[in-house]
Amino acid sequence: MKKSMFVFFLATAAISAAGCGGGEETVADANGCTDFKDATSVAFGGDLANTYSPACARVSAGATVTWSGDFSAHFLVGGSADSEGEHPDSASPIKRTTTGTSVKVTFSEPGTYPYFCEQHGTMGMVGAVLVE
């Protein structure tokens, strides 16, 4: 009886682990974003200081997201950042932006696309776009 319970436990654990696969890990690793808001615009700077609002946005494939704020004070970069450093992603559709007050990015492929502020990313000014 004990052996069959152990086998049942292992099978249940394996099924559970399979259900929590790569997609969820990718989302969890996207600059700490786990609670995504439906949004096609992200504001930053000004009264928001060194934060994005919302930092974690969810859109459908083919949607365009607009970032609005002062890019000369908050360079936008596709990639991840944490207290240990910044990790730009040259393959990201979110390209480094250092001037202007608005940029639009169209996301054609599903996936999770992290981004950060080059000046404040290591201090937590980070976010991600989840494209479904």
N, C-alpha and C positions, 0 to 999 in steps of 0.2 A: 504494500500500500504506500509506504514512504517513497519508494522508487517512482511509482506512477505519479505521485504528487509533485515530485521533483521534476520529472519530465514535463508535466503539465505547466509548471512554473516557468521552466526554460522556454517552452513553446510560446507561452503568453508573453514573456519578455521579448522574444525575438519578433513576434508580431507587432508588439508595441513599438519597438525600436524601428521597425520597417516603416511604420506609419508616421514617424517623426523624422523622416529622412531629410535629404539635402536642402529642399526648398526652405524649410523652417530654419535650418542652420544658416543659410544665406541671409535670410531676413534678419535673424538675431545678430549676425555679424555686420550688418549694414549700419555702422556708426551708432550702434546701440538702439536703433529703431525697432520697436516691436508693436507699437500702436500707430498704425497708419491712418491718416484722415483723407477722405476724398477731397482733392484739391488740385486745381490747375494753376494756382498762383502761390508764390512763396515770397513773403516780405522779410526784410532784415534791416538792421541798423536803425538810426534815428531813435525813436522812443523804444524800439525793441532792443537797442544796444547790440550786444554781441550774441544775438540769437536769431534763428530762422523761425518763421511762423507761417504755416506749420513746418516743423523740421522734417517730419515724416509724412510724405504725401503719397496717395494711391491714385493711379490713373489707369485707363484702358490703353491697350496698344494702339498707337496712332495718335494719341493725344499730345498736345503741346503744353508744357509747363513754362510759366513766365516767372522769373526772379526779378524783384524790384527792390532797389536800394542803391547805395553809393558804392559802386565797385572799386573806386579808387581807395576806399578805406577798408573794404572787405573783398579781396580777390576771391572769386568763385573758382573752385577747382574740383573736377571729378576725381573721386577716390576716397580713401578713408583717412581718418586722423584720430589719434588718441593722445594721452599724456606722454607717451613714449616717442611720438613723432608723426609726421605726415607721410602718406603713401599715395601719391598721385597715380591715376590710372589713365595711361595714354590712349587706351581703347574706349574709354567712356565717351558717350555722346555729349556729356557735359564738359565743355572745353574751358580752359583757363580764361577768365574774363577779368580785366583790370581797369576798364574804363566804362563810363556811361552809367545809366541808372535802371536799365531794363535789358534783359536778354531772354530769348525764347529758345527752348529746346524741344524738339519733337522726338518722342520715344516710339520707334516702330516695332521693337522686339520686346516681348515679355522678359522680365528679369528684375533684379534689384540693383539700383544705381546710386551708390553712396556719393556724397559730395561734402566739401568743407570750405571754410574760410582760411585762406593761406596765412593771414595774420593771427587768427584766433582759434584755429582748428585744434591745437593741442590744449586749449583751455575750454574746449567743449562746443565751439561753434561748428556743429556738424549736422548732417541730415542725410536723407535718402529718399529716392523715388521708387516706389514699388509699381511696376508695370504689369498689369494682368491681361 
